[in-house]
Amino acid sequence: MTTLDTARYRFTADRADVDRDTVHHWLADLSYWARGRTRAAQDAAVDASLCFGVHERDTGRQVAFARVVTDGATFAWLCDVFVDDSARGHGVGTALVAGVVEHLDALGLPRTVLATADAHGLYEKFGFERTAPGRYMARLTDATAGPPTSATGD
């Protein structure tokens, strides 16, 4: 595995270190999975999640982000993993996932899942496996539409 240049970058698991403007831009404007996410929704997600990042030491600029949703006992979902173009190819993504996995292993969680269309090889380095087709299901809603209304007007 590529090792992170610790003289250049630092890993953090402190939510207070999240550059919310940068992360919102990455996810809402550049990602395929969260395009159009509102800033309010992104802030709520950060506030309710474990958050991880990689920052440049000399500038403090955030160059990578990951978020984990967990009950803290049995389950975690790794999501919103993003590495800025400027940091790709420097071991930043590998270090980010390594730090997340180390943190979750310390919690003793028996199950961590993720859903991704890319970087499968990266995640496989850390023990993630492709699941059998049909094993997982999802219920997707249009959260921007607001709560459903009853056909009877109730």
N, CA, C and O atoms as a DFTB+ gen file, in Angstrom:
616 C
 N C O
     1  1       0.829      -1.185       0.000
     2  2       0.000       0.000       0.000
     3  2       0.873       1.248       0.000
     4  3       1.962       1.255       0.574
     5  1       0.397       2.276      -0.633
     6  2       1.091       3.547      -0.626
     7  2       0.977       4.158       0.759
     8  3      -0.088       4.113       1.377
     9  1       2.064       4.727       1.247
    10  2       2.000       5.373       2.549
    11  2       1.857       6.877       2.362
    12  3       2.340       7.448       1.385
    13  1       1.202       7.486       3.295
    14  2       0.963       8.920       3.238
    15  2       2.239       9.666       3.602
    16  3       2.925       9.298       4.556
    17  1       2.555      10.697       2.856
    18  2       3.679      11.571       3.170
    19  2       3.257      12.430       4.361
    20  3       2.622      13.471       4.194
    21  1       3.618      11.979       5.566
    22  2       3.158      12.665       6.780
    23  2       3.831      14.017       6.986
    24  3       3.378      14.811       7.809
    25  1       4.896      14.285       6.256
    26  2       5.481      15.622       6.310
    27  2       4.606      16.612       5.533
    28  3       4.613      17.811       5.813
    29  1       3.863      16.102       4.567
    30  2       3.026      16.954       3.716
    31  2       1.554      16.959       4.141
    32  3       0.881      17.984       4.038
    33  1       1.055      15.808       4.618
    34  2      -0.370      15.658       4.925
    35  2      -0.584      15.177       6.352
    36  3       0.289      14.548       6.951
    37  1      -1.763      15.484       6.885
    38  2      -2.156      14.931       8.185
    39  2      -3.571      14.379       8.087
    40  3      -4.441      14.965       7.442
    41  1      -3.785      13.236       8.740
    42  2      -5.097      12.599       8.825
    43  2      -5.774      13.108      10.083
    44  3      -5.111      13.326      11.097
    45  1      -7.081      13.302      10.034
    46  2      -7.823      13.726      11.216
    47  2      -9.160      12.999      11.302
    48  3      -9.791      12.694      10.290
    49  1      -9.568      12.735      12.525
    50  2     -10.889      12.168      12.793
    51  2     -11.714      13.161      13.610
    52  3     -12.648      12.775      14.312
    53  1     -11.363      14.429      13.513
    54  2     -12.030      15.480      14.276
    55  2     -13.026      16.210      13.378
    56  3     -12.639      16.857      12.405
    57  1     -14.296      16.102      13.711
    58  2     -15.351      16.757      12.922
    59  2     -15.110      18.265      12.816
    60  3     -15.464      18.881      11.811
    61  1     -14.513      18.854      13.842
    62  2     -14.257      20.299      13.828
    63  2     -13.283      20.704      12.727
    64  3     -13.240      21.874      12.347
    65  1     -12.506      19.766      12.213
    66  2     -11.545      20.054      11.149
    67  2     -12.168      20.057       9.755
    68  3     -11.498      20.426       8.790
    69  1     -13.415      19.661       9.627
    70  2     -14.051      19.590       8.306
    71  2     -14.209      20.997       7.733
    72  3     -14.795      21.872       8.372
    73  1     -13.690      21.207       6.541
    74  2     -13.907      22.446       5.800
    75  2     -15.247      22.276       5.082
    76  3     -15.309      21.738       3.976
    77  1     -16.296      22.734       5.719
    78  2     -17.649      22.467       5.233
    79  2     -17.913      23.060       3.852
    80  3     -18.637      22.462       3.057
    81  1     -17.345      24.210       3.555
    82  2     -17.532      24.799       2.223
    83  2     -16.918      23.911       1.147
    84  3     -17.550      23.625       0.130
    85  1     -15.686      23.480       1.379
    86  2     -14.988      22.638       0.405
    87  2     -15.693      21.305       0.227
    88  3     -15.918      20.861      -0.899
    89  1     -16.043      20.667       1.333
    90  2     -16.690      19.355       1.257
    91  2     -18.036      19.466       0.557
    92  3     -18.380      18.606      -0.254
    93  1     -18.794      20.498       0.854
    94  2     -20.079      20.660       0.175
    95  2     -19.866      20.833      -1.329
    96  3     -20.595      20.240      -2.125
    97  1     -18.894      21.626      -1.722
    98  2     -18.595      21.797      -3.152
    99  2     -18.241      20.459      -3.793
   100  3     -18.780      20.111      -4.844
   101  1     -17.343      19.711      -3.168
   102  2     -16.954      18.412      -3.730
   103  2     -18.172      17.528      -3.968
   104  3     -18.362      16.978      -5.052
   105  1     -18.995      17.406      -2.925
   106  2     -20.098      16.452      -2.998
   107  2     -21.249      16.961      -3.865
   108  3     -21.754      16.222      -4.710
   109  1     -21.663      18.188      -3.671
   110  2     -22.829      18.713      -4.387
   111  2     -22.541      19.039      -5.850
   112  3     -23.435      18.970      -6.693
   113  1     -21.287      19.396      -6.150
   114  2     -20.962      19.830      -7.508
   115  2     -20.134      18.828      -8.309
   116  3     -20.226      18.801      -9.537
   117  1     -19.329      18.006      -7.639
   118  2     -18.376      17.160      -8.354
   119  2     -18.623      15.663      -8.237
   120  3     -18.156      14.901      -9.084
   121  1     -19.340      15.223      -7.220
   122  2     -19.551      13.778      -7.052
   123  2     -20.727      13.301      -7.901
   124  3     -21.594      14.088      -8.280
   125  1     -20.742      12.005      -8.191
   126  2     -21.877      11.440      -8.926
   127  2     -23.008      11.039      -7.986
   128  3     -24.148      10.912      -8.432
   129  1     -22.735      10.839      -6.716
   130  2     -23.729      10.292      -5.797
   131  2     -24.451      11.351      -4.960
   132  3     -25.514      11.065      -4.409
   133  1     -23.912      12.546      -4.852
   134  2     -24.546      13.556      -3.995
   135  2     -24.766      14.873      -4.737
   136  3     -24.975      15.919      -4.123
   137  1     -24.715      14.802      -6.049
   138  2     -24.879      16.015      -6.857
   139  2     -26.190      16.704      -6.484
   140  3     -27.249      16.079      -6.431
   141  1     -26.091      17.998      -6.229
   142  2     -27.270      18.778      -5.888
   143  2     -27.643      18.757      -4.418
   144  3     -28.619      19.399      -4.028
   145  1     -26.900      18.043      -3.596
   146  2     -27.206      18.006      -2.159
   147  2     -27.150      19.430      -1.615
   148  3     -26.214      20.173      -1.913
   149  1     -28.130      19.807      -0.832
   150  2     -28.153      21.154      -0.274
   151  2     -27.109      21.297       0.824
   152  3     -26.667      20.312       1.416
   153  1     -26.727      22.531       1.081
   154  2     -25.764      22.791       2.153
   155  2     -26.366      22.396       3.497
   156  3     -25.665      21.855       4.352
   157  1     -27.644      22.659       3.692
   158  2     -28.290      22.288       4.953
   159  2     -28.252      20.779       5.162
   160  3     -27.974      20.309       6.265
   161  1     -28.530      20.025       4.111
   162  2     -28.481      18.562       4.221
   163  2     -27.058      18.093       4.489
   164  3     -26.846      17.185       5.293
   165  1     -26.076      18.705       3.820
   166  2     -24.681      18.314       4.034
   167  2     -24.249      18.629       5.460
   168  3     -23.599      17.803       6.101
   169  1     -24.596      19.795       5.961
   170  2     -24.236      20.145       7.337
   171  2     -24.883      19.196       8.337
   172  3     -24.245      18.783       9.305
   173  1     -26.146      18.850       8.109
   174  2     -26.826      17.904       9.003
   175  2     -26.143      16.546       8.968
   176  3     -25.999      15.896      10.003
   177  1     -25.722      16.112       7.784
   178  2     -25.032      14.825       7.653
   179  2     -23.702      14.845       8.397
   180  3     -23.372      13.890       9.099
   181  1     -22.947      15.912       8.252
   182  2     -21.670      16.036       8.969
   183  2     -21.909      16.021      10.476
   184  3     -21.202      15.335      11.213
   185  1     -22.899      16.771      10.927
   186  2     -23.174      16.864      12.362
   187  2     -23.586      15.529      12.977
   188  3     -23.357      15.304      14.166
   189  1     -24.185      14.649      12.192
   190  2     -24.701      13.377      12.711
   191  2     -23.783      12.192      12.409
   192  3     -24.171      11.046      12.630
   193  1     -22.581      12.448      11.910
   194  2     -21.705      11.365      11.459
   195  2     -20.322      11.468      12.079
   196  3     -19.935      12.507      12.613
   197  1     -19.581      10.358      11.994
   198  2     -18.144      10.403      12.235
   199  2     -17.526      10.953      10.961
   200  3     -17.860      10.497       9.867
   201  1     -16.636      11.917      11.081
   202  2     -16.047      12.545       9.901
   203  2     -14.530      12.432       9.943
   204  3     -13.910      12.530      11.002
   205  1     -13.955      12.226       8.778
   206  2     -12.519      12.020       8.645
   207  2     -12.010      12.878       7.505
   208  3     -12.736      13.153       6.549
   209  1     -10.766      13.299       7.609
   210  2     -10.199      14.101       6.544
   211  2      -8.701      13.973       6.463
   212  3      -8.041      13.477       7.376
   213  1      -8.185      14.431       5.352
   214  2      -6.749      14.599       5.168
   215  2      -6.548      16.054       4.763
   216  3      -7.245      16.577       3.894
   217  1      -5.569      16.700       5.420
   218  2      -5.277      18.113       5.188
   219  2      -3.804      18.291       4.851
   220  3      -2.955      17.530       5.314
   221  1      -3.510      19.296       4.046
   222  2      -2.121      19.671       3.809
   223  2      -1.587      20.318       5.082
   224  3      -2.248      21.171       5.674
   225  1      -0.411      19.919       5.493
   226  2       0.162      20.480       6.720
   227  2       0.520      21.957       6.564
   228  3       0.245      22.754       7.461
   229  1       1.125      22.329       5.446
   230  2       1.615      23.704       5.323
   231  2       0.504      24.725       5.124
   232  3       0.626      25.859       5.589
   233  1      -0.571      24.352       4.448
   234  2      -1.651      25.308       4.176
   235  2      -2.897      25.067       5.027
   236  3      -3.720      25.968       5.191
   237  1      -3.037      23.862       5.564
   238  2      -4.246      23.500       6.295
   239  2      -5.401      23.124       5.393
   240  3      -6.472      22.757       5.875
   241  1      -5.197      23.211       4.084
   242  2      -6.263      22.939       3.119
   243  2      -6.681      21.474       3.177
   244  3      -5.840      20.575       3.167
   245  1      -7.994      21.246       3.239
   246  2      -8.509      19.877       3.226
   247  2      -8.431      19.330       1.813
   248  3      -8.830      19.995       0.857
   249  1      -7.903      18.090       1.684
   250  2      -7.756      17.474       0.366
   251  2      -8.527      16.164       0.248
   252  3      -8.577      15.575      -0.832
   253  1      -9.130      15.699       1.345
   254  2      -9.919      14.459       1.287
   255  2     -10.913      14.444       2.437
   256  3     -10.713      15.087       3.468
   257  1     -11.992      13.691       2.232
   258  2     -13.069      13.608       3.223
   259  2     -13.718      12.240       3.149
   260  3     -13.814      11.642       2.077
   261  1     -14.159      11.754       4.287
   262  2     -15.003      10.554       4.364
   263  2     -15.918      10.717       5.565
   264  3     -15.592      11.398       6.538
   265  1     -17.057      10.082       5.470
   266  2     -18.061      10.160       6.528
   267  2     -18.530       8.753       6.837
   268  3     -18.626       7.909       5.945
   269  1     -18.826       8.500       8.120
   270  2     -19.334       7.197       8.546
   271  2     -20.598       7.406       9.364
   272  3     -20.617       8.186      10.316
   273  1     -21.648       6.702       8.981
   274  2     -22.894       6.663       9.738
   275  2     -22.876       5.356      10.512
   276  3     -22.679       4.292       9.925
   277  1     -23.080       5.421      11.827
   278  2     -22.976       4.212      12.639
   279  2     -23.860       4.276      13.874
   280  3     -24.201       5.352      14.365
   281  1     -24.225       3.082      14.367
   282  2     -24.893       3.004      15.662
   283  2     -23.864       2.848      16.777
   284  3     -24.218       2.861      17.955
   285  1     -22.599       2.702      16.411
   286  2     -21.523       2.596      17.384
   287  2     -21.355       1.234      18.011
   288  3     -20.468       1.039      18.842
   289  1     -22.199       0.279      17.625
   290  2     -22.135      -1.041      18.249
   291  2     -22.119      -2.190      17.251
   292  3     -21.366      -3.149      17.422
   293  1     -22.945      -2.103      16.207
   294  2     -23.092      -3.260      15.319
   295  2     -22.877      -2.965      13.842
   296  3     -22.675      -3.892      13.057
   297  1     -22.915      -1.703      13.447
   298  2     -22.989      -1.409      12.016
   299  2     -22.389      -0.044      11.709
   300  3     -22.519       0.897      12.491
   301  1     -21.731       0.049      10.559
   302  2     -21.252       1.337      10.054
   303  2     -21.409       1.366       8.541
   304  3     -21.286       0.343       7.869
   305  1     -21.677       2.539       8.028
   306  2     -21.774       2.756       6.592
   307  2     -20.761       3.834       6.226
   308  3     -20.887       4.982       6.651
   309  1     -19.769       3.464       5.446
   310  2     -18.757       4.395       4.955
   311  2     -19.310       5.074       3.709
   312  3     -19.734       4.401       2.770
   313  1     -19.306       6.396       3.698
   314  2     -19.903       7.111       2.574
   315  2     -19.204       8.443       2.331
   316  3     -18.347       8.866       3.108
   317  1     -19.581       9.081       1.259
   318  2     -19.085      10.412       0.898
   319  2     -17.562      10.495       0.873
   320  3     -16.985      11.505       1.277
   321  1     -16.915       9.437       0.400
   322  2     -15.453       9.437       0.292
   323  2     -15.065      10.244      -0.946
   324  3     -15.515       9.954      -2.055
   325  1     -14.230      11.253      -0.742
   326  2     -13.828      12.116      -1.850
   327  2     -12.395      12.576      -1.639
   328  3     -12.020      13.001      -0.546
   329  1     -11.594      12.485      -2.704
   330  2     -10.222      12.991      -2.697
   331  2     -10.115      14.044      -3.793
   332  3     -10.455      13.787      -4.947
   333  1      -9.643      15.225      -3.424
   334  2      -9.471      16.307      -4.384
   335  2      -8.500      15.888      -5.484
   336  3      -7.534      15.169      -5.233
   337  1      -8.767      16.343      -6.695
   338  2      -7.903      16.005      -7.835
   339  2      -6.431      16.289      -7.547
   340  3      -5.563      15.525      -7.968
   341  1      -6.143      17.368      -6.840
   342  2      -4.756      17.762      -6.580
   343  2      -4.012      16.773      -5.697
   344  3      -2.781      16.760      -5.685
   345  1      -4.738      15.948      -4.961
   346  2      -4.112      15.010      -4.020
   347  2      -4.147      13.569      -4.506
   348  3      -3.588      12.683      -3.860
   349  1      -4.793      13.330      -5.627
   350  2      -4.875      11.954      -6.130
   351  2      -3.504      11.482      -6.600
   352  3      -2.726      12.246      -7.171
   353  1      -3.228      10.206      -6.346
   354  2      -1.948       9.633      -6.740
   355  2      -0.837       9.837      -5.731
   356  3       0.319       9.518      -6.010
   357  1      -1.173      10.367      -4.556
   358  2      -0.175      10.623      -3.517
   359  2      -0.423       9.794      -2.258
   360  3       0.152      10.082      -1.208
   361  1      -1.265       8.777      -2.348
   362  2      -1.544       7.928      -1.195
   363  2      -2.590       8.481      -0.250
   364  3      -2.834       7.906       0.811
   365  1      -3.209       9.583      -0.620
   366  2      -4.184      10.235       0.257
   367  2      -5.436       9.380       0.434
   368  3      -5.912       9.212       1.557
   369  1      -5.971       8.841      -0.650
   370  2      -7.166       7.997      -0.545
   371  2      -6.900       6.754       0.277
   372  3      -7.726       6.357       1.098
   373  1      -5.752       6.142       0.060
   374  2      -5.384       4.951       0.827
   375  2      -5.251       5.292       2.304
   376  3      -5.746       4.556       3.158
   377  1      -4.589       6.400       2.610
   378  2      -4.420       6.801       4.008
   379  2      -5.755       7.145       4.652
   380  3      -5.983       6.841       5.823
   381  1      -6.628       7.775       3.892
   382  2      -7.949       8.126       4.412
   383  2      -8.722       6.872       4.796
   384  3      -9.232       6.774       5.912
   385  1      -8.813       5.916       3.883
   386  2      -9.555       4.686       4.170
   387  2      -8.871       3.902       5.289
   388  3      -9.553       3.326       6.137
   389  1      -7.546       3.871       5.309
   390  2      -6.826       3.179       6.387
   391  2      -7.167       3.787       7.740
   392  3      -7.399       3.061       8.707
   393  1      -7.197       5.102       7.812
   394  2      -7.535       5.769       9.067
   395  2      -8.960       5.500       9.506
   396  3      -9.223       5.290      10.690
   397  1      -9.870       5.506       8.561
   398  2     -11.273       5.205       8.871
   399  2     -11.402       3.780       9.392
   400  3     -12.037       3.549      10.421
   401  1     -10.807       2.830       8.691
   402  2     -10.900       1.420       9.083
   403  2     -10.272       1.202      10.459
   404  3     -10.824       0.473      11.284
   405  1      -9.133       1.823      10.709
   406  2      -8.490       1.697      12.023
   407  2      -9.408       2.227      13.126
   408  3      -9.543       1.609      14.182
   409  1     -10.029       3.360      12.874
   410  2     -10.955       3.950      13.847
   411  2     -12.147       3.016      14.108
   412  3     -12.530       2.799      15.257
   413  1     -12.721       2.473      13.044
   414  2     -13.878       1.587      13.196
   415  2     -13.486       0.266      13.848
   416  3     -14.250      -0.277      14.647
   417  1     -12.300      -0.260      13.518
   418  2     -11.834      -1.496      14.155
   419  2     -11.711      -1.311      15.665
   420  3     -12.020      -2.224      16.430
   421  1     -11.263      -0.140      16.094
   422  2     -11.130       0.134      17.528
   423  2     -12.489       0.132      18.227
   424  3     -12.569      -0.128      19.427
   425  1     -13.549       0.419      17.486
   426  2     -14.903       0.385      18.051
   427  2     -15.451      -1.037      18.133
   428  3     -16.443      -1.284      18.820
   429  1     -14.806      -1.972      17.433
   430  2     -15.250      -3.368      17.461
   431  2     -16.505      -3.636      16.659
   432  3     -17.237      -4.581      16.953
   433  1     -16.765      -2.825      15.658
   434  2     -17.970      -3.013      14.847
   435  2     -17.820      -4.236      13.953
   436  3     -16.813      -4.363      13.256
   437  1     -18.795      -5.136      13.957
   438  2     -18.679      -6.350      13.149
   439  2     -19.003      -6.158      11.670
   440  3     -18.685      -7.030      10.861
   441  1     -19.626      -5.042      11.292
   442  2     -20.054      -4.885       9.897
   443  2     -19.888      -3.429       9.460
   444  3     -20.400      -2.508      10.097
   445  1     -19.166      -3.249       8.367
   446  2     -19.072      -1.942       7.715
   447  2     -19.394      -2.152       6.246
   448  3     -18.851      -3.055       5.609
   449  1     -20.268      -1.325       5.713
   450  2     -20.654      -1.430       4.309
   451  2     -20.362      -0.111       3.604
   452  3     -20.177       0.928       4.238
   453  1     -20.327      -0.181       2.295
   454  2     -20.246       1.011       1.467
   455  2     -20.878       0.686       0.134
   456  3     -21.008      -0.479      -0.243
   457  1     -21.266       1.719      -0.567
   458  2     -21.806       1.558      -1.918
   459  2     -21.000       2.473      -2.815
   460  3     -20.943       3.680      -2.581
   461  1     -20.376       1.913      -3.839
   462  2     -19.552       2.723      -4.723
   463  2     -19.524       2.140      -6.125
   464  3     -19.619       0.929      -6.323
   465  1     -19.393       3.025      -7.073
   466  2     -19.270       2.594      -8.466
   467  2     -17.811       2.545      -8.902
   468  3     -17.508       2.114     -10.014
   469  1     -16.908       2.983      -8.030
   470  2     -15.500       3.025      -8.418
   471  2     -14.591       2.709      -7.227
   472  3     -15.062       2.522      -6.105
   473  1     -13.300       2.654      -7.487
   474  2     -12.264       2.440      -6.466
   475  2     -12.419       1.124      -5.706
   476  3     -12.002       1.023      -4.553
   477  1     -13.011       0.122      -6.341
   478  2     -13.188      -1.166      -5.664
   479  2     -11.857      -1.738      -5.185
   480  3     -11.782      -2.301      -4.093
   481  1     -10.816      -1.598      -5.988
   482  2      -9.503      -2.120      -5.611
   483  2      -8.977      -1.496      -4.335
   484  3      -8.358      -2.182      -3.521
   485  1      -9.210      -0.222      -4.148
   486  2      -8.791       0.454      -2.923
   487  2      -9.477      -0.161      -1.713
   488  3      -8.819      -0.504      -0.731
   489  1     -10.778      -0.300      -1.778
   490  2     -11.525      -0.821      -0.634
   491  2     -11.203      -2.289      -0.366
   492  3     -11.194      -2.721       0.786
   493  1     -10.943      -3.051      -1.413
   494  2     -10.590      -4.465      -1.240
   495  2      -9.298      -4.622      -0.450
   496  3      -9.132      -5.624       0.246
   497  1      -8.377      -3.665      -0.536
   498  2      -7.133      -3.706       0.250
   499  2      -7.416      -3.719       1.747
   500  3      -6.592      -4.181       2.536
   501  1      -8.568      -3.216       2.130
   502  2      -8.930      -3.106       3.540
   503  2     -10.003      -4.105       3.953
   504  3     -10.655      -3.931       4.982
   505  1     -10.185      -5.149       3.152
   506  2     -11.085      -6.231       3.520
   507  2     -12.509      -6.113       3.031
   508  3     -13.325      -6.992       3.306
   509  1     -12.832      -5.053       2.316
   510  2     -14.179      -4.953       1.752
   511  2     -14.312      -5.967       0.625
   512  3     -13.382      -6.169      -0.156
   513  1     -15.468      -6.596       0.549
   514  2     -15.741      -7.595      -0.482
   515  2     -17.016      -7.217      -1.218
   516  3     -17.931      -6.623      -0.648
   517  1     -17.055      -7.569      -2.474
   518  2     -18.288      -7.368      -3.239
   519  2     -19.330      -8.345      -2.703
   520  3     -19.023      -9.510      -2.449
   521  1     -20.534      -7.878      -2.537
   522  2     -21.582      -8.735      -1.992
   523  2     -22.267      -9.499      -3.115
   524  3     -22.201      -9.122      -4.285
   525  1     -22.914     -10.565      -2.730
   526  2     -23.663     -11.364      -3.699
   527  2     -24.794     -10.516      -4.281
   528  3     -25.438      -9.758      -3.556
   529  1     -25.033     -10.642      -5.575
   530  2     -26.139      -9.894      -6.180
   531  2     -27.449     -10.199      -5.447
   532  3     -27.745     -11.347      -5.116
   533  1     -28.204      -9.163      -5.210
   534  2     -29.488      -9.342      -4.552
   535  2     -29.422      -9.397      -3.042
   536  3     -30.452      -9.564      -2.389
   537  1     -28.231      -9.262      -2.467
   538  2     -28.113      -9.360      -1.014
   539  2     -28.600      -8.093      -0.316
   540  3     -29.251      -8.160       0.726
   541  1     -28.286      -6.960      -0.887
   542  2     -28.685      -5.702      -0.271
   543  2     -29.786      -5.055      -1.084
   544  3     -29.849      -5.187      -2.306
   545  1     -30.642      -4.360      -0.381
   546  2     -31.726      -3.630      -1.022
   547  2     -31.629      -2.176      -0.582
   548  3     -30.980      -1.867       0.417
   549  1     -32.267      -1.294      -1.318
   550  2     -32.289       0.116      -0.967
   551  2     -33.671       0.673      -1.250
   552  3     -34.360       0.240      -2.173
   553  1     -34.054       1.629      -0.449
   554  2     -35.297       2.359      -0.686
   555  2     -34.900       3.809      -0.915
   556  3     -34.453       4.487       0.011
   557  1     -35.056       4.276      -2.118
   558  2     -34.674       5.633      -2.474
   559  2     -35.925       6.480      -2.616
   560  3     -36.892       6.081      -3.265
   561  1     -35.893       7.645      -2.007
   562  2     -37.024       8.566      -2.093
   563  2     -36.521       9.914      -2.583
   564  3     -35.322      10.190      -2.557
   565  1     -37.436      10.735      -3.022
   566  2     -37.093      12.095      -3.398
   567  2     -37.262      12.956      -2.155
   568  3     -38.335      13.508      -1.909
   569  1     -36.200      13.062      -1.381
   570  2     -36.265      13.792      -0.116
   571  2     -36.550      15.270      -0.327
   572  3     -37.009      15.943       0.596
   573  1     -36.291      15.786      -1.514
   574  2     -36.540      17.199      -1.768
   575  2     -38.023      17.496      -1.947
   576  3     -38.427      18.658      -1.925
   577  1     -38.841      16.458      -2.124
   578  2     -40.276      16.657      -2.347
   579  2     -41.036      16.928      -1.056
   580  3     -42.193      17.348      -1.106
   581  1     -40.418      16.699       0.091
   582  2     -41.099      16.892       1.361
   583  2     -41.857      15.647       1.760
   584  3     -41.840      14.647       1.042
   585  1     -42.523      15.699       2.903
   586  2     -43.239      14.513       3.371
   587  2     -44.408      14.173       2.463
   588  3     -45.020      15.062       1.872
   589  1     -44.721      12.883       2.352
   590  2     -45.848      12.493       1.501
   591  2     -47.158      13.013       2.070
   592  3     -47.310      13.167       3.282
   593  1     -48.088      13.279       1.185
   594  2     -49.416      13.690       1.628
   595  2     -50.364      12.524       1.454
   596  3     -50.201      11.706       0.549
   597  1     -51.334      12.453       2.307
   598  2     -52.303      11.368       2.261
   599  2     -53.302      11.607       1.133
   600  3     -53.715      12.740       0.884
   601  1     -53.676      10.548       0.471
   602  2     -54.676      10.645      -0.599
   603  2     -56.034      11.038      -0.037
   604  3     -56.889      11.544      -0.765
   605  1     -56.235      10.805       1.257
   606  2     -57.523      11.134       1.870
   607  2     -57.507      12.514       2.516
   608  3     -58.513      12.960       3.067
   609  1     -56.343      13.197       2.444
   610  2     -56.264      14.528       3.027
   611  2     -55.945      14.522       4.505
   612  3     -55.943      15.580       5.133
   613  1     -55.673      13.351       5.085
   614  2     -55.353      13.273       6.519
   615  2     -53.981      13.827       6.812
   616  3     -53.554      13.838       7.967
